[in-house]
Amino acid sequence: MLIGEYEHSLDTKGRLIMPSKLREDLGEKFIVTKGLDGCLFAFSKFEWSNFEQKLRTLPISNKDARNFSRFFFAGAIECEIDKQGRFLITSNLREFADLKKDVIIVGMDSRLEIWSKDRWQQEDSVISADEIAEKMEMLGI
């Protein structure tokens, strides 16, 4: 289970340290792709396979479904942890998520979210647990 919030910095080559607590569940090789809300998503190979299966069920005849799949697949890369515990985030993904120096990695159970520190602080500051709880009640949670 991927949980927690971790702050790290990108090096000059675009490499980021993967917190050791997350490496075991994520694996030495994993997938990073564009995420929602301006962050990146990182999936273990197993969870990526599950996500792929869900995307494959979307109807190819539906334009929104094609665009949704395209969004995730086109940006996806396989990453590998090096001996220093780092992995490379490609320039197109760094640009998409506005990753410059300070980065926040957030565990989201089956995936990680990788945020620029500034975007994470903006996102985190507008979260109202009470408002979200009311909306989740409508979903049966």
ROSE-4610 file (N, C-alpha, C; in Angstrom, 1 decimal, always signed):
// ROSE-4610
residu = [M/M/M/L/L/L/I/I/I/G/G/G/E/E/E/Y/Y/Y/E/E/E/H/H/H/S/S/S/L/L/L/D/D/D/T/T/T/K/K/K/G/G/G/R/R/R/L/L/L/I/I/I/M/M/M/P/P/P/S/S/S/K/K/K/L/L/L/R/R/R/E/E/E/D/D/D/L/L/L/G/G/G/E/E/E/K/K/K/F/F/F/I/I/I/V/V/V/T/T/T/K/K/K/G/G/G/L/L/L/D/D/D/G/G/G/C/C/C/L/L/L/F/F/F/A/A/A/F/F/F/S/S/S/K/K/K/F/F/F/E/E/E/W/W/W/S/S/S/N/N/N/F/F/F/E/E/E/Q/Q/Q/K/K/K/L/L/L/R/R/R/T/T/T/L/L/L/P/P/P/I/I/I/S/S/S/N/N/N/K/K/K/D/D/D/A/A/A/R/R/R/N/N/N/F/F/F/S/S/S/R/R/R/F/F/F/F/F/F/F/F/F/A/A/A/G/G/G/A/A/A/I/I/I/E/E/E/C/C/C/E/E/E/I/I/I/D/D/D/K/K/K/Q/Q/Q/G/G/G/R/R/R/F/F/F/L/L/L/I/I/I/T/T/T/S/S/S/N/N/N/L/L/L/R/R/R/E/E/E/F/F/F/A/A/A/D/D/D/L/L/L/K/K/K/K/K/K/D/D/D/V/V/V/I/I/I/I/I/I/V/V/V/G/G/G/M/M/M/D/D/D/S/S/S/R/R/R/L/L/L/E/E/E/I/I/I/W/W/W/S/S/S/K/K/K/D/D/D/R/R/R/W/W/W/Q/Q/Q/Q/Q/Q/E/E/E/D/D/D/S/S/S/V/V/V/I/I/I/S/S/S/A/A/A/D/D/D/E/E/E/I/I/I/A/A/A/E/E/E/K/K/K/M/M/M/E/E/E/M/M/M/L/L/L/G/G/G/I/I/I]
num = [1/1/1/2/2/2/3/3/3/4/4/4/5/5/5/6/6/6/7/7/7/8/8/8/9/9/9/10/10/10/11/11/11/12/12/12/13/13/13/14/14/14/15/15/15/16/16/16/17/17/17/18/18/18/19/19/19/20/20/20/21/21/21/22/22/22/23/23/23/24/24/24/25/25/25/26/26/26/27/27/27/28/28/28/29/29/29/30/30/30/31/31/31/32/32/32/33/33/33/34/34/34/35/35/35/36/36/36/37/37/37/38/38/38/39/39/39/40/40/40/41/41/41/42/42/42/43/43/43/44/44/44/45/45/45/46/46/46/47/47/47/48/48/48/49/49/49/50/50/50/51/51/51/52/52/52/53/53/53/54/54/54/55/55/55/56/56/56/57/57/57/58/58/58/59/59/59/60/60/60/61/61/61/62/62/62/63/63/63/64/64/64/65/65/65/66/66/66/67/67/67/68/68/68/69/69/69/70/70/70/71/71/71/72/72/72/73/73/73/74/74/74/75/75/75/76/76/76/77/77/77/78/78/78/79/79/79/80/80/80/81/81/81/82/82/82/83/83/83/84/84/84/85/85/85/86/86/86/87/87/87/88/88/88/89/89/89/90/90/90/91/91/91/92/92/92/93/93/93/94/94/94/95/95/95/96/96/96/97/97/97/98/98/98/99/99/99/100/100/100/101/101/101/102/102/102/103/103/103/104/104/104/105/105/105/106/106/106/107/107/107/108/108/108/109/109/109/110/110/110/111/111/111/112/112/112/113/113/113/114/114/114/115/115/115/116/116/116/117/117/117/118/118/118/119/119/119/120/120/120/121/121/121/122/122/122/123/123/123/124/124/124/125/125/125/126/126/126/127/127/127/128/128/128/129/129/129/130/130/130/131/131/131/132/132/132/133/133/133/134/134/134/135/135/135/136/136/136/137/137/137/138/138/138/139/139/139/140/140/140/141/141/141]
x = [+0.8/+0.0/+0.9/+0.6/+1.4/+0.7/+1.4/+0.8/+1.9/+1.5/+2.4/+2.7/+3.3/+3.7/+5.2/+6.0/+7.4/+7.9/+8.8/+9.4/+10.8/+11.1/+12.4/+12.7/+13.9/+14.3/+14.8/+14.4/+14.9/+16.4/+17.2/+18.6/+18.6/+19.8/+19.9/+19.6/+19.6/+19.3/+17.9/+17.1/+15.7/+15.4/+16.4/+16.2/+15.6/+14.8/+14.2/+14.4/+14.7/+14.8/+13.4/+13.3/+12.1/+12.3/+11.4/+11.5/+11.6/+12.5/+12.7/+11.5/+10.6/+9.4/+8.4/+8.6/+7.7/+8.3/+9.6/+10.2/+9.8/+9.6/+9.2/+7.8/+6.8/+5.5/+5.5/+6.3/+6.3/+7.1/+8.2/+9.1/+10.2/+11.2/+12.4/+12.1/+11.1/+10.6/+9.1/+8.7/+7.4/+7.0/+5.8/+5.3/+5.0/+5.4/+5.1/+4.4/+3.3/+2.5/+1.9/+1.3/+0.5/-0.6/-0.8/-1.9/-3.0/-3.9/-5.0/-4.6/-5.3/-5.0/-3.6/-2.9/-1.6/-0.4/-0.6/+0.5/+0.8/+1.8/+2.1/+1.6/+1.2/+0.9/+2.0/+2.3/+3.3/+2.6/+2.7/+2.0/+3.1/+2.9/+3.7/+3.3/+4.2/+3.8/+2.5/+2.2/+1.0/-0.2/-0.1/-1.2/-1.4/-0.3/-0.4/-1.2/-0.9/-1.6/-3.1/-3.5/-4.9/-5.5/-4.8/-5.3/-5.4/-4.5/-4.5/-5.8/-6.1/-7.2/-8.5/-8.6/-9.8/-9.9/-8.8/-8.8/-9.1/-8.7/-9.1/-10.5/-11.3/-12.7/-13.5/-12.8/-13.5/-13.8/-14.9/-15.3/-14.4/-13.8/-12.9/-13.8/-15.0/-15.9/-16.3/-16.0/-16.3/-15.1/-15.2/-14.1/-13.5/-14.4/-13.9/-13.1/-13.5/-12.8/-11.4/-11.4/-10.1/-9.2/-9.7/-8.9/-8.4/-9.2/-8.8/-7.7/-7.8/-6.8/-5.5/-5.6/-4.5/-3.7/-4.4/-3.8/-2.9/-3.3/-2.5/-1.4/-1.7/-0.8/+0.3/+0.0/+1.0/+2.1/+1.8/+2.8/+3.5/+3.1/+3.6/+5.1/+5.9/+7.2/+7.5/+8.4/+8.8/+10.1/+10.1/+11.2/+11.8/+13.1/+13.8/+14.6/+14.6/+15.4/+16.9/+17.7/+19.2/+19.8/+21.1/+21.7/+21.6/+21.4/+21.2/+19.8/+18.9/+17.4/+16.7/+17.3/+16.7/+16.1/+15.2/+14.7/+14.6/+14.6/+14.6/+13.1/+12.8/+11.5/+11.8/+11.2/+11.5/+11.1/+11.7/+11.5/+10.0/+9.4/+8.0/+7.0/+7.3/+6.5/+6.9/+8.1/+8.5/+7.8/+7.7/+7.1/+5.6/+4.9/+3.5/+3.1/+3.9/+3.6/+4.3/+5.0/+5.7/+6.7/+7.4/+8.4/+9.7/+10.1/+11.4/+12.4/+12.2/+13.2/+12.5/+11.7/+11.0/+9.8/+9.8/+8.7/+8.1/+6.8/+6.1/+5.6/+5.9/+5.4/+4.3/+3.2/+2.0/+1.6/+1.5/+1.0/-0.5/-1.1/-2.5/-3.0/-2.5/-2.9/-2.4/-3.0/-2.5/-1.6/-1.4/-0.5/+0.1/+1.1/+1.7/+1.3/+1.3/+1.1/+2.4/+2.9/+4.2/+3.8/+4.0/+3.5/+4.7/+4.6/+5.5/+5.1/+6.0/+5.7/+4.7/+4.9/+3.9/+2.5/+2.4/+1.0/+0.4/+1.2/+0.7/+0.2/+0.9/+0.5/-0.8/-0.9/-2.2/-3.3/-3.1/-4.1/-4.5/-3.5/-3.8/-4.5/-4.2/-4.9/-6.4/-6.8/-8.2/-9.1/-8.4/-9.1/-9.8/-11.1/-11.9/-12.5/-12.0/-12.4/-13.9/-14.5/-15.9/-16.7/-16.3/-17.0/-16.8/-15.6/-15.4/-16.2/-16.2/-17.0/-18.5/-19.0/-20.4/-20.6/-19.7/-19.8/-19.6/-18.7/-18.4/-19.6/-20.4/-21.6/-22.5/-22.6/-23.4/-22.9/-21.7/-21.1/-21.1/-21.7/-21.8/-20.6/-19.8/-18.6/-18.9]
y = [-1.2/+0.0/+1.2/+2.1/+3.4/+4.5/+4.9/+6.0/+7.0/+8.1/+9.1/+10.2/+11.2/+12.4/+12.7/+12.8/+12.9/+14.1/+14.8/+16.0/+15.6/+15.8/+15.6/+16.7/+16.7/+17.6/+16.9/+17.5/+17.0/+17.4/+16.6/+17.0/+17.7/+18.2/+18.9/+18.1/+16.8/+15.9/+15.4/+15.9/+15.5/+14.2/+13.8/+12.6/+12.9/+12.0/+12.2/+10.9/+11.1/+10.0/+9.4/+8.1/+7.4/+7.0/+7.5/+7.2/+5.7/+5.3/+3.8/+3.1/+3.8/+3.2/+2.9/+3.5/+3.3/+2.3/+2.2/+1.3/-0.1/-0.7/-2.1/-2.4/-1.5/-1.7/-1.3/-0.3/+0.2/-0.8/-1.3/-2.1/-1.4/-2.1/-1.4/-0.8/-1.4/-0.8/-0.5/+0.7/+1.1/+2.1/+2.5/+3.4/+4.7/+5.8/+7.2/+7.7/+8.4/+9.1/+10.4/+11.1/+12.3/+11.9/+12.7/+12.5/+13.6/+13.5/+14.5/+15.6/+16.7/+17.9/+18.5/+18.2/+18.8/+18.1/+16.8/+16.0/+14.9/+14.1/+12.8/+11.7/+10.6/+9.3/+8.3/+7.6/+6.5/+5.2/+4.1/+2.9/+1.8/+0.8/-0.4/-1.1/-2.0/-2.7/-3.4/-4.0/-4.7/-3.8/-2.7/-1.7/-1.0/-0.8/-0.3/-1.3/-2.5/-3.6/-3.5/-3.4/-3.3/-2.0/-0.9/+0.3/+0.2/-0.4/-0.7/-1.5/-2.5/-3.3/-2.5/-1.6/-0.7/+0.2/+0.7/+1.6/+0.8/-0.4/-1.2/-1.5/-1.4/-1.7/-0.5/+0.7/+1.9/+1.7/+2.2/+2.0/+2.9/+2.3/+3.0/+4.0/+3.7/+4.6/+5.9/+6.0/+7.2/+8.1/+9.3/+10.3/+10.6/+10.8/+11.1/+9.9/+8.7/+7.5/+7.4/+7.7/+7.7/+8.8/+9.9/+11.0/+10.7/+10.1/+9.7/+8.7/+7.7/+6.7/+7.3/+8.1/+8.8/+9.6/+10.3/+11.1/+10.3/+9.1/+8.3/+7.5/+6.9/+6.1/+6.9/+8.0/+8.8/+9.3/+9.7/+10.2/+9.2/+7.9/+6.9/+6.5/+6.3/+5.8/+4.8/+3.9/+2.9/+3.5/+3.5/+4.1/+3.0/+3.2/+2.2/+2.9/+2.3/+2.9/+2.6/+3.6/+3.3/+3.0/+2.8/+2.3/+3.4/+4.6/+5.7/+5.9/+5.1/+5.2/+6.3/+6.7/+7.7/+7.1/+7.9/+7.6/+8.9/+8.7/+9.9/+10.2/+11.4/+11.9/+12.6/+12.2/+12.8/+14.3/+15.0/+16.5/+16.8/+16.0/+16.3/+16.1/+15.1/+14.9/+16.0/+16.4/+17.4/+18.7/+19.0/+20.2/+20.1/+19.0/+18.8/+19.1/+18.6/+18.8/+20.0/+20.8/+22.0/+21.6/+20.5/+20.1/+20.8/+21.6/+22.3/+21.9/+22.1/+21.7/+20.9/+21.5/+20.9/+20.1/+18.9/+17.9/+17.2/+17.0/+16.2/+14.9/+13.8/+12.5/+12.1/+11.8/+11.5/+10.0/+9.2/+7.8/+7.9/+7.2/+7.2/+5.7/+4.9/+3.5/+2.6/+2.7/+1.9/+2.7/+3.9/+4.7/+5.8/+6.5/+7.7/+8.9/+10.0/+11.3/+12.1/+12.6/+13.4/+14.9/+15.8/+17.1/+18.1/+19.2/+20.3/+20.8/+21.2/+21.6/+22.8/+23.7/+24.9/+24.4/+23.6/+23.1/+22.3/+21.5/+20.7/+21.6/+22.6/+23.5/+24.2/+24.6/+25.2/+24.2/+23.0/+22.0/+21.6/+21.4/+21.0/+22.1/+23.4/+24.5/+24.6/+24.1/+24.3/+23.1/+22.0/+20.8/+21.1/+20.9/+21.0/+19.6/+19.0/+17.7/+17.6/+18.6/+18.6/+18.6/+19.4/+19.5/+18.2/+17.6/+16.4/+15.2/+15.2/+14.2/+14.2/+15.4/+15.5/+14.9/+15.2/+14.7/+13.2/+12.7/+11.2/+10.4/+11.1/+10.4/+10.1/+10.9/+10.7/+9.5/+9.2/+8.0/+6.7/+6.9/+5.7/+5.5/+6.5/+6.3/+7.1]
z = [+0.0/+0.0/+0.0/-0.9/-1.1/-0.3/+0.8/+1.6/+2.1/+2.5/+3.0/+2.1/+2.6/+1.9/+2.1/+1.0/+1.0/+0.2/+0.7/+0.0/-0.4/-1.7/-2.3/-3.3/-3.8/-4.9/-6.1/-7.3/-8.5/-8.7/-9.2/-9.5/-10.8/-11.3/-12.5/-13.7/-13.6/-14.8/-14.8/-13.8/-13.8/-13.0/-12.2/-11.4/-10.0/-9.5/-8.2/-7.4/-6.1/-5.2/-4.9/-5.0/-4.6/-3.1/-2.2/-0.8/-0.6/+0.2/+0.5/+0.9/+1.7/+2.2/+1.0/-0.1/-1.2/-2.2/-2.2/-3.3/-3.2/-2.0/-1.9/-2.6/-2.4/-3.0/-4.5/-4.8/-6.2/-7.1/-6.6/-7.4/-8.0/-8.5/-9.1/-10.4/-11.2/-12.4/-12.3/-12.7/-12.6/-13.7/-13.8/-14.9/-14.3/-15.0/-14.7/-15.9/-15.7/-16.7/-16.3/-17.2/-16.8/-15.9/-14.9/-14.0/-14.1/-13.3/-13.2/-12.3/-12.4/-11.5/-11.6/-12.7/-12.9/-12.2/-11.8/-11.2/-12.1/-11.7/-12.4/-11.6/-12.3/-11.6/-11.8/-10.7/-10.8/-10.3/-11.1/-10.9/-10.8/-9.9/-10.0/-11.3/-11.8/-13.0/-12.9/-11.7/-11.5/-11.6/-10.9/-10.9/-12.2/-13.0/-14.3/-15.2/-15.1/-15.8/-15.5/-14.2/-13.9/-14.5/-14.5/-15.0/-16.6/-17.2/-18.7/-19.0/-18.2/-18.5/-18.4/-17.5/-17.4/-18.6/-19.0/-20.2/-21.5/-21.6/-22.7/-22.9/-21.8/-21.9/-22.4/-22.5/-23.0/-24.5/-25.0/-26.4/-27.3/-28.2/-29.2/-30.1/-30.2/-31.0/-30.2/-29.0/-28.2/-28.1/-28.6/-28.7/-27.3/-26.3/-25.0/-24.4/-24.7/-24.2/-24.9/-26.2/-26.9/-26.4/-26.1/-25.6/-24.2/-23.4/-22.0/-22.1/-22.9/-23.0/-23.6/-24.6/-25.2/-24.2/-23.3/-22.3/-21.4/-21.0/-20.1/-20.9/-22.0/-22.7/-23.4/-24.0/-24.7/-23.8/-22.6/-21.7/-20.9/-21.0/-20.1/-20.4/-19.4/-19.5/-18.4/-18.8/-17.7/-17.1/-15.7/-15.0/-14.2/-13.9/-13.1/-12.0/-10.8/-9.7/-9.9/-9.8/-9.9/-8.5/-8.5/-7.2/-6.1/-6.5/-5.4/-5.1/-5.6/-5.3/-6.1/-7.2/-8.0/-9.3/-9.9/-11.2/-12.0/-13.3/-14.2/-14.6/-14.5/-15.0/-16.3/-17.4/-18.7/-18.8/-19.6/-19.7/-20.0/-20.9/-21.2/-20.0/-19.2/-18.0/-16.9/-16.8/-15.9/-16.3/-17.6/-18.0/-17.8/-18.1/-17.8/-16.4/-15.4/-14.0/-13.4/-14.2/-13.7/-12.6/-12.8/-11.8/-12.1/-11.1/-11.3/-10.3/-9.0/-8.0/-6.9/-6.1/-5.0/-5.4/-5.0/-5.4/-4.2/-4.3/-3.2/-3.9/-3.2/-3.6/-2.6/-3.1/-2.2/-2.5/-1.5/-1.7/-1.7/-2.7/-2.9/-3.0/-2.2/-2.1/-3.3/-4.4/-5.6/-6.5/-6.3/-7.2/-6.3/-6.9/-6.3/-7.2/-6.5/-7.2/-7.0/-8.1/-8.0/-8.4/-7.4/-7.6/-7.4/-8.1/-7.8/-6.4/-5.6/-4.3/-4.3/-5.2/-5.3/-5.6/-6.6/-6.9/-5.8/-5.1/-4.0/-2.9/-2.6/-1.5/-1.9/-3.2/-3.7/-3.6/-4.0/-4.0/-2.6/-1.7/-0.4/+0.4/+0.1/+0.8/+0.5/-0.6/-1.0/-0.6/-0.1/+0.3/+1.7/+1.7/+2.9/+3.2/+4.2/+4.6/+4.8/+5.4/+5.6/+4.3/+3.4/+2.1/+1.3/+1.3/+0.7/+1.3/+2.6/+3.3/+2.9/+2.8/+2.4/+1.0/+0.1/-1.3/-1.4/-0.5/-0.5/+0.0/+0.9/+1.4/+0.3/-0.8/-1.9/-2.7/-2.6/-3.3/-2.4/-1.2/-0.3/+0.6/+0.8/+1.7/+2.9]
